[in-house]
Each structure stands twice: as structure tokens, then as C-alpha cells.
Amino acid sequence: MSLYQICYRSRIKPDVVAGDIEDEIAHTINRLRRMNALNGVTGALILTDTHVFQLIEGQAEQVDVSLQCAASDPRHERVEILSRKAVEYRLFHDSWLYFADLRMDHGRELPSELSMIMPRPETANAADILALMAHIAGDLAEAQLTNRLLQI
């Protein structure tokens, strides 16, 4: 069985979010992680002030189901596929859903890799987003290796 990867961008519809945004985010991330674990799907989700970027990887049928779920979510609009391809390995092989909250209201300085993307996420191209995802996956793998070595 081959692995498949989809990366998409969608615009957030803020008027659809009911209640506290932080609770909504936590509930959604927990739900997605449970669903991904059940379906053997891994990946990452990046949240900006206005957009969501998600990379989904796994078996083609399960990846398509996850994409359809996201596309039918009323909190999203203009779901745009940035990349859809077969891959040899998972970038986020140890993560049911890596989550990065990059909303600007958190008052932190963003890494240089984001300087081209964050001011205008609606114009970010597929190559930039895939490079960002690969960078995040590399950092995550390095941190996991360090944790394992420290446990010895």
C-alpha cells in the first residue's frame, strides 16, 4: 500500500465559531487526533489569524476522507488543495496531528521561515507551505530523538 499526502489551505469563518475560541481549538484538535489515530492518518495543522494549513498523510482513501471532513466543516471556506501526491514516507510519522498556533495575538516573534507566509497566508504558495511543513517535521523529529536520548 502506498502513502499519500495532501496539503490544503482554507479560510476561517470566524462568525461560525461558537463560544470561546481557545476551547473550540482544544476540542477540535483533540477530536482530530482521535479520528486520525483510528484511521491511521498523520500530519500537521497550522493555525493563523485568518487561515488553516493542514498536511494529511496516510493511505489514499483515509486521506481523502479526512480532506472531505475538513471541506465540509462549516468553520472553513475556500478549501484550496496546495499539493496532492504519493509519497515514500510520512513527514509526521509519530504525530496523529502536530498543531502549531501561529496567531499573531500571542505576541511572539515568529521564525524566519514564516516571515514570507504569515503576513499574507492567502498568497503562500505550495512550495513555501511544504517547505515549512518539512521544517516543522525536522524540528519535531530532532526533539523526539533528544527526548529519547535523555531517557537513557
N, C-alpha and C positions, 0 to 999 in steps of 0.2 A: 504494500500500500504506500502510495506516495503522499508526501506532505504538501500542503497548500497554504498560501498566505495571502491575506487581503489587508490592505491598509486603506482606511477611509477618513474623510473629514466630514463633519456635519456642524451646522449652526445650531446653537442652543436657543430654544424658545423660552425665555425667562418667564413669560406670563403663564406658562403651563405648570411651572414648579409650584407645588402647594406646600405651604408650611416653611419650616426652617431649612435653608439651603444646605447647611452642614449636615443635618440629619438625612436629608434627601440623598446627598452624596454618599454618606456612610452606608445607608440602606442599599443603594444601587450597587456600590462596589461589592458589598457582601453577597448580594443576590447573584451578581455576575460571576463571582468567584465560585460559588456553589454550582451554578449551571455549567461553567467551564470545566470544573472537576468531574462532573457527571458525564460530560460529553468529550472529554479528552482534548479540550481546546486550551491553548495557552496564548499569552500575548500581553499587550500593554495598552493603557488608556492614559492620554494626556488631556487634562482639562485646562482650558484658557478662560479668559473672561467671556469670550463670545463663541468659542468653538470647542469641539471634541475631536481629537485624533485617536483612532484606535487601530492597532495591529492585531489581527486574529490569525492564529496558525494551528493547523491540525489536519485531519482528514477532510477532503474537499466537501463532502456532504455536511459535516458538522460545522465547518467554517461558513458555508452558505447559510445554514440555519441561524448561526449567530449573527450574521450580517442582516438577514431578514428580520430578526428580532430587533436589532438596533434601528433598522429602517422604519419599522412600524411603531417605534416608541414615539409618543406624541410630544416628547420633550425635544426631539430632533426635527430639523428641517434641512432641506437641501443636502441630503446624504450624497457625497461625491466619492466615488472609488478613485483613489490615487494610484493604487497598484494592486494587481491580481496576478499571481503567478505560482507555479510549482517551485518548491524549494527543497534543498537537500537536507537541511537541518533547521531546527527551531531556534530562533534568537532568544526566546524566553522559555527555554525548556524546563526550567524549575519554577515557573511562576504562572499560576492559573490566571492571574491578572495583575500585572505590575501597574501601580497607579501613581501618576505624578500630577500634583495640583500646582499649576503654574499661573494661577490667577494673580493679577498684579496687586490686588489689595492686601497681599500678605507682607508687603513691604520688604521684600528681599531682593538682593541683586541676582540677576539671572546669569547662568553660564554663557560664555561667548557663543556656544553652539546655537543658542536660542535668539541671539541678537537679530538675526535676519528673519526669524519666524514670528516671534511674539508680537512685535508692533502691529503686524498685519497678517494674522493667521489665515485669513481668507485668500491670500495670494501665495502662500507657501506652496512650493511645487513638490511633486512626489519624491524626487531625489533628495531634497532637503529633509523631508519628514522621515524617509527611510534611513538616511544617514543619522538623524537624531535618534531614531529607534535603535539602530545598531550601537550608537554611542552609549545609550542608556543600558542596553543589554550587556555591553562590555563592562561597564561600571558595576552592574549588578553581579555579574559572574565573578569579577575580581573581589568584591565584598564578600560573596559567599565562600570563595576559596580562602580568604583571610580568616573568616569565622571558623572554617573547618580546621585550619592550621592552628589557630589559637586554642581549639578544644583538645588538641593532642596532649 
